[in-house]
């Protein structure tokens, strides 16, 4: 009897790390083959990559002669860092950009720390007041020296374009979505045509249009800056995509919400602003952030019409005769920076999605 | 009394609606009128004639890669067609590879093998968070431009060569008598479609199954081989050969095309993988369990229950990705692959200055593709709609 009641431990290979490995990697013969293939794949990719990026790389020095090892030459990035971050912005005025970088970083960190008060206030600051401050800081005015936009470049320009694309396109996108859902046939038709045209063409053609056709549209003598033309293109383009995202949220709203607010005597705009939009925007926040990521990646296209954004500057410094042959370093660096931004945004949206999920 | 009548009129919903619409319409018309008038004045000032007469004029520029006969004496319209075909070519090849990679990675992502699933996840998260243009630059400038010279080409099976001048592959040559094989090939395809329809009808009527797939595959392959043997193998391959400093013969794919195809298919594949994964996960587990419990074999469960239901979810976003790939192929302009945007909205626009006509035509092509796809998708959705009870 005592034999039966004795507890029998499970076999060692069924539990713990061994058990996990057996279950997840070597459960059947073909899983074993796949795992071995996967391990081999990682073996031929990861070690050479790591040694190129870190172990064999050169980090210190100031000229290309310092790069004697077989790994990456990060001196190239280090020496061109100022160009990459600020573009050709005058050296004496860099503090203006630094202030903006600082404000942006602080507000974003504040928003990321959980359970702090006044997050809404900081959000409004970031979306409304901060852009206005930036306009004066970057281009001049109010006693600051004017800086022409052709000197703007690098990561700074990328963030400006993405920022404008994101901040201005959201309200336009919301209006377009409301227009498309409107019961007024003219408004709805015009919004639909507008949205579908922008969504149907690639951003490049929009930028070509912005740089070639906008000047024709304006009366004689009125000449827009190249950057502003590109910004208008990016703004409408992303507004059209956002409009469809917002429309998805509006459609997902139960009809009872509309009827209840009408029964309470709210006018159309009050109903939208106080009842429908707050709920439906909350529903589509992850998709909105997805749109923002797309805008951020798409800003690289402005280099085709001759603006030196982050990627454009990296291409440009790579053609400097002193630094020929370091394109790998440039692209890997740019990819890493873009990846951190985009991956960060997508993780943040996943977190928000979980947090905002009120379990309806 | 008249005041209350007036306020009733003003606050009437229909009257308000009409009023707002009239204002919107007037504003839009005024804006368009303003733009048109400015444009007309500007064009007169610049000495530009509007209209499409320029399409018949000699283009006077050459294009690096053409699928049809084209020379600097051809017209601008020919240049448009060349660009359009190059766009469609890179989009077609890109869609083919993106679908294969995307489905593979998407299925890997769902693998019960932890390592394989993680590799697929890493692929997706890395590739889709890096701008496509950067990836195109990487493949073009950092990989293909850095490849060895023709003399030290990378070789595959002694017939495919990759070097910094491009990718060289064997070129099929159709000798006399090969046309009959083509006709026979299409004929067998038609026959197998007929077999499928007949098998389906018979199964609906009598419940008897017919191995339509194997039979038609056997017919197509068998007839093809028989025809080849009977006509004495009229299809042969011309293999590229190293002559002097470059390869001659065979089919040459320019490095721009190769780089663009690589970047486009890898980038789009990361999105397709997510579409595929979502589609497979959307089929509820009960479906699989129910299919097993009625005694279907594992392969049949996949083929008859899971795949048809997953496809219904997968196809609409998948076509959307195909469309995105086609639109993204316009990034070709950045590495000078002669696609529609580079040839027409670039070179032709520079030479003629006909900004409105040219950009209108280019946008029109993409818009047409978008609308065409969405019409197809609406049809598909209507056909595939679940019969709700």
Interface residues (C-beta under 8 A of the other chain):
Chain A: X24 X25 X27 X31 X34 X35 X38 X39 X41 X42 X183 X184 X185 X186 X187 X190 X196 X197 X199 X200 X201 X202 X204 X205 X208 X209 X212 X213 X215 X216 X217 X218 X219 X220 X293 X297 X298 X300 X301 X303 X304 X311 X315 X318 X327 X328 X331 X334 X335 X338 X339 X342 X343 X346
Chain B: X17 X20 X21 X24 X25 X28 X35 X38 X39 X41 X42 X43 X45 X111 X112 X113 X114 X115 X116 X119 X125 X126 X129 X130 X131 X132 X133 X134 X137 X138 X141 X142 X327 X328 X330 X331 X333 X334 X341 X345 X346 X349 X355 X356 X359 X362 X363 X366 X367 X369 X370 X371
